[in-house]
Amino acid sequence: MKKIALAAAVSVAATSAFAGSYEAPVMEAPVIIEEVQTSSSSGGIVVPLLLLVMLAAAAS
């Protein structure tokens, strides 16, 4: 009786060791984010022009 119980325990342990199948790991492609810069010719001139207009208004 002990041998049957031991055989049952060993068979259960052996089958649980092979319960899953091997699946190769999936490598995801790296995410590349490209920053797009828009060129605006008036972007750098607006603030200094407003400053000059405010100084001219304050001086008059």
N, CA, C and O atoms as a MOPAC input file, in Angstrom:
PM7 MOZYME 1SCF
protein

 N      0.81800 1    -1.19400 1     0.00000 1
 C      0.00000 1     0.00000 1     0.00000 1
 C      0.86700 1     1.26600 1     0.00000 1
 O      0.54400 1     2.26000 1    -0.64900 1
 N      1.98900 1     1.19900 1     0.75400 1
 C      2.87400 1     2.35600 1     0.81000 1
 C      3.52600 1     2.59800 1    -0.55400 1
 O      3.75100 1     3.74100 1    -0.95200 1
 N      3.82300 1     1.51600 1    -1.25600 1
 C      4.45000 1     1.66500 1    -2.57300 1
 C      3.49000 1     2.30200 1    -3.57400 1
 O      3.91400 1     3.07300 1    -4.43400 1
 N      2.19700 1     1.98300 1    -3.46600 1
 C      1.21000 1     2.57500 1    -4.36800 1
 C      1.07300 1     4.06800 1    -4.08000 1
 O      0.99800 1     4.87400 1    -5.00700 1
 N      1.04100 1     4.43500 1    -2.81500 1
 C      0.93700 1     5.85200 1    -2.43600 1
 C      2.18200 1     6.60500 1    -2.87800 1
 O      2.09100 1     7.73200 1    -3.36400 1
 N      3.35600 1     5.97700 1    -2.71000 1
 C      4.60500 1     6.61000 1    -3.13100 1
 C      4.64100 1     6.76500 1    -4.65100 1
 O      5.06800 1     7.80400 1    -5.15400 1
 N      4.20400 1     5.75400 1    -5.37900 1
 C      4.16600 1     5.83300 1    -6.83600 1
 C      3.18700 1     6.91000 1    -7.29300 1
 O      3.46700 1     7.62200 1    -8.25800 1
 N      2.07000 1     7.04100 1    -6.63400 1
 C      1.09500 1     8.08200 1    -6.98800 1
 C      1.67300 1     9.47000 1    -6.72700 1
 O      1.49200 1    10.38300 1    -7.53200 1
 N      2.36600 1     9.62800 1    -5.60600 1
 C      2.95800 1    10.92600 1    -5.27200 1
 C      4.05700 1    11.29700 1    -6.26300 1
 O      4.16600 1    12.45300 1    -6.67300 1
 N      4.86100 1    10.32600 1    -6.64200 1
 C      5.94500 1    10.59500 1    -7.59900 1
 C      5.37800 1    10.92500 1    -8.96800 1
 O      5.88800 1    11.81100 1    -9.65300 1
 N      4.32000 1    10.21700 1    -9.37700 1
 C      3.73900 1    10.49600 1   -10.69000 1
 C      3.08200 1    11.87700 1   -10.73000 1
 O      3.14600 1    12.56500 1   -11.74900 1
 N      2.45900 1    12.28100 1    -9.63800 1
 C      1.85700 1    13.62200 1    -9.58500 1
 C      2.95100 1    14.68100 1    -9.63600 1
 O      2.80700 1    15.68200 1   -10.33800 1
 N      4.03200 1    14.47600 1    -8.90800 1
 C      5.13700 1    15.43900 1    -8.90300 1
 C      5.80600 1    15.50700 1   -10.27100 1
 O      6.21900 1    16.58300 1   -10.70500 1
 N      5.91600 1    14.39100 1   -10.94100 1
 C      6.57600 1    14.36800 1   -12.24900 1
 C      5.72800 1    15.05300 1   -13.31100 1
 O      6.27300 1    15.73600 1   -14.17800 1
 N      4.42300 1    14.89100 1   -13.26600 1
 C      3.58200 1    15.52000 1   -14.27600 1
 C      3.44900 1    17.01600 1   -14.05000 1
 O      3.26900 1    17.76300 1   -15.01100 1
 N      3.53300 1    17.47700 1   -12.80100 1
 C      3.41600 1    18.91800 1   -12.55500 1
 C      4.68300 1    19.65500 1   -13.00000 1
 O      4.63600 1    20.85400 1   -13.27300 1
 N      5.79700 1    18.95300 1   -13.07400 1
 C      7.02900 1    19.58700 1   -13.51700 1
 C      6.98000 1    19.91300 1   -15.00700 1
 O      7.64500 1    20.85000 1   -15.44900 1
 N      6.21500 1    19.16900 1   -15.78100 1
 C      6.11100 1    19.38600 1   -17.21400 1
 C      4.74000 1    19.93400 1   -17.59900 1
 O      4.23800 1    19.64400 1   -18.68400 1
 N      4.13600 1    20.72300 1   -16.71700 1
 C      2.77500 1    21.19300 1   -16.94800 1
 C      2.71600 1    22.20500 1   -18.09600 1
 O      1.74700 1    22.21600 1   -18.85600 1
 N      3.72100 1    23.03800 1   -18.22900 1
 C      3.67700 1    24.06500 1   -19.26600 1
 C      4.59800 1    23.74900 1   -20.41100 1
 O      5.48500 1    22.90400 1   -20.29200 1
 N      4.39400 1    24.41600 1   -21.50800 1
 C      5.28500 1    24.22900 1   -22.64700 1
 C      6.19700 1    25.44700 1   -22.75100 1
 O      5.85900 1    26.53100 1   -22.27600 1
 N      7.32700 1    25.26300 1   -23.36100 1
 C      8.28400 1    26.36100 1   -23.51800 1
 C      7.84800 1    27.24700 1   -24.68200 1
 O      7.54400 1    26.77100 1   -25.77600 1
 N      7.83000 1    28.52500 1   -24.41400 1
 C      7.50400 1    29.48600 1   -25.46200 1
 C      8.63400 1    30.49600 1   -25.52800 1
 O      9.03000 1    31.06400 1   -24.51000 1
 N      9.14200 1    30.71600 1   -26.71000 1
 C     10.26200 1    31.63800 1   -26.87600 1
 C      9.83600 1    33.05200 1   -26.49800 1
 O      8.72600 1    33.47400 1   -26.82300 1
 N     10.71200 1    33.78700 1   -25.81300 1
 C     10.36100 1    35.15700 1   -25.43700 1
 C     10.20900 1    36.05800 1   -26.66200 1
 O     10.93800 1    35.92000 1   -27.64400 1
 N      9.26200 1    36.97000 1   -26.58600 1
 C      8.99000 1    37.88500 1   -27.69200 1
 C      9.68900 1    39.20500 1   -27.39900 1
 O      9.45100 1    39.82900 1   -26.36500 1
 N     10.54500 1    39.62000 1   -28.30900 1
 C     11.24500 1    40.88900 1   -28.14700 1
 C     10.44700 1    41.97500 1   -28.86700 1
 O     10.16200 1    41.87300 1   -30.06000 1
 N     10.09600 1    43.00900 1   -28.11800 1
 C      9.34800 1    44.11500 1   -28.72800 1
 C     10.32400 1    45.11700 1   -29.33500 1
 O     11.42500 1    45.32600 1   -28.82400 1
 N      9.90700 1    45.71700 1   -30.41000 1
 C     10.73900 1    46.72000 1   -31.07300 1
 C     10.80200 1    47.97400 1   -30.21400 1
 O      9.78600 1    48.37100 1   -29.64300 1
 N     11.96100 1    48.60800 1   -30.10500 1
 C     12.06800 1    49.82500 1   -29.29400 1
 C     11.27100 1    50.97000 1   -29.92400 1
 O     11.18500 1    51.09900 1   -31.14500 1
 N     10.70100 1    51.78500 1   -29.06000 1
 C      9.90700 1    52.92700 1   -29.51500 1
 C     10.84100 1    54.11400 1   -29.70000 1
 O     11.56200 1    54.50000 1   -28.78100 1
 N     10.82000 1    54.68800 1   -30.89800 1
 C     11.66200 1    55.84000 1   -31.20800 1
 C     10.75100 1    57.04000 1   -31.41800 1
 O      9.87200 1    57.03700 1   -32.28000 1
 N     10.98600 1    58.06300 1   -30.60700 1
 C     10.17400 1    59.28200 1   -30.69800 1
 C     11.03200 1    60.36800 1   -31.33800 1
 O     12.10400 1    60.71200 1   -30.84000 1
 N     10.54700 1    60.88500 1   -32.42900 1
 C     11.27500 1    61.93000 1   -33.13800 1
 C     10.59500 1    63.26700 1   -32.86600 1
 O      9.39400 1    63.43000 1   -33.08100 1
 N     11.38800 1    64.21200 1   -32.39100 1
 C     10.84300 1    65.53500 1   -32.12800 1
 C     10.88300 1    66.35200 1   -33.41100 1
 O     11.92300 1    66.48900 1   -34.05500 1
 N      9.73700 1    66.88200 1   -33.75700 1
 C      9.63100 1    67.68500 1   -34.96300 1
 C      9.59900 1    69.14900 1   -34.54800 1
 O      8.73700 1    69.57400 1   -33.77900 1
 N     10.53900 1    69.89900 1   -35.06200 1
 C     10.60200 1    71.31700 1   -34.74000 1
 C     10.12300 1    72.11100 1   -35.94400 1
 O     10.61600 1    71.94600 1   -37.06000 1
 N      9.15300 1    72.97200 1   -35.69100 1
 C      8.66300 1    73.81800 1   -36.77100 1
 C      9.44600 1    75.11900 1   -36.74500 1
 O      9.64300 1    75.71900 1   -35.68900 1
 N      9.87600 1    75.53300 1   -37.88000 1
 C     10.63000 1    76.78000 1   -37.94300 1
 C      9.66100 1    77.92900 1   -38.23400 1
 O      8.89700 1    77.91000 1   -39.19900 1
 N      9.72800 1    78.90000 1   -37.37700 1
 C      8.88200 1    80.07100 1   -37.54000 1
 C      9.78800 1    81.29700 1   -37.50700 1
 O     10.48900 1    81.53000 1   -36.52200 1
 N      9.77400 1    82.05900 1   -38.55700 1
 C     10.66700 1    83.21400 1   -38.62700 1
 C     10.21100 1    84.33900 1   -37.71200 1
 O     11.03800 1    85.11900 1   -37.24100 1
 N      8.90700 1    84.44000 1   -37.44900 1
 C      8.42600 1    85.54000 1   -36.61700 1
 C      8.38400 1    85.16500 1   -35.14200 1
 O      8.07000 1    86.02000 1   -34.31400 1
 N      8.68500 1    83.93400 1   -34.78400 1
 C      8.60000 1    83.49200 1   -33.39300 1
 C      9.59300 1    84.19200 1   -32.49200 1
 O      9.25400 1    84.52500 1   -31.35600 1
 N     10.80300 1    84.42500 1   -32.95600 1
 C     11.81700 1    85.05900 1   -32.12600 1
 C     11.79600 1    86.56700 1   -32.18600 1
 O     12.52700 1    87.21700 1   -31.43800 1
 N     10.98500 1    87.14700 1   -33.04800 1
 C     10.96900 1    88.60300 1   -33.22600 1
 C      9.78400 1    89.23900 1   -32.51700 1
 O      9.83400 1    90.42500 1   -32.19200 1
 N      8.74100 1    88.49700 1   -32.27400 1
 C      7.50500 1    89.06200 1   -31.71800 1
 C      7.74100 1    89.66600 1   -30.33700 1
 O      7.30200 1    90.78700 1   -30.07900 1
 N      8.41200 1    88.96100 1   -29.45900 1
 C      8.61500 1    89.44600 1   -28.08800 1
 C      9.47400 1    90.70900 1   -28.06500 1
 O      9.08500 1    91.66800 1   -27.40000 1
 N     10.60700 1    90.76800 1   -28.74400 1
 C     11.37600 1    92.01700 1   -28.73100 1
 C     10.61500 1    93.19900 1   -29.35100 1
 O     10.74200 1    94.32900 1   -28.88000 1
 N      9.81900 1    92.94400 1   -30.41300 1
 C      9.04200 1    94.03200 1   -31.00000 1
 C      7.98700 1    94.54500 1   -30.02900 1
 O      7.77300 1    95.75300 1   -29.92400 1
 N      7.32800 1    93.63900 1   -29.32100 1
 C      6.35100 1    94.07800 1   -28.31900 1
 C      7.02400 1    94.87600 1   -27.21100 1
 O      6.46100 1    95.85300 1   -26.71800 1
 N      8.22800 1    94.46400 1   -26.81700 1
 C      8.97000 1    95.19200 1   -25.79100 1
 C      9.32100 1    96.59700 1   -26.27200 1
 O      9.22200 1    97.55800 1   -25.50800 1
 N      9.72900 1    96.72100 1   -27.53200 1
 C     10.03700 1    98.03900 1   -28.06700 1
 C      8.80300 1    98.93200 1   -28.16000 1
 O      8.86900 1   100.12900 1   -27.88100 1
 N      7.68000 1    98.33900 1   -28.55500 1
 C      6.43800 1    99.11900 1   -28.62800 1
 C      6.01600 1    99.59400 1   -27.24100 1
 O      5.54700 1   100.72100 1   -27.08400 1
 N      6.18200 1    98.74200 1   -26.24300 1
 C      5.80100 1    99.13600 1   -24.87200 1
 C      6.72900 1   100.22600 1   -24.34400 1
 O      6.28400 1   101.15000 1   -23.66300 1
 N      8.03300 1   100.11800 1   -24.66300 1
 C      8.96400 1   101.16200 1   -24.22800 1
 C      8.67700 1   102.48400 1   -24.92500 1
 O      8.76200 1   103.54700 1   -24.30900 1
 N      8.33800 1   102.42100 1   -26.20600 1
 C      8.02100 1   103.64400 1   -26.94200 1
 C      6.74500 1   104.27100 1   -26.39800 1
 O      6.66200 1   105.49600 1   -26.30000 1
 N      5.76000 1   103.47400 1   -26.04400 1
 C      4.50200 1   103.99500 1   -25.49400 1
 C      4.73900 1   104.60300 1   -24.12600 1
 O      4.15500 1   105.63300 1   -23.79000 1
 N      5.59300 1   103.97000 1   -23.33800 1
 C      5.88100 1   104.49800 1   -21.99600 1
 C      6.68700 1   105.80000 1   -22.07300 1
 O      6.52900 1   106.68100 1   -21.22800 1
 N      7.54600 1   105.91600 1   -23.08300 1
 C      8.37300 1   107.11800 1   -23.20000 1
 C      7.58500 1   108.30300 1   -23.73700 1
 O      7.96500 1   109.44700 1   -23.49100 1
 N      6.50000 1   108.06400 1   -24.46400 1
 C      5.76400 1   109.18800 1   -25.02700 1
 C      4.68600 1   109.67800 1   -24.12900 1
 O      3.97900 1   110.62500 1   -24.47300 1

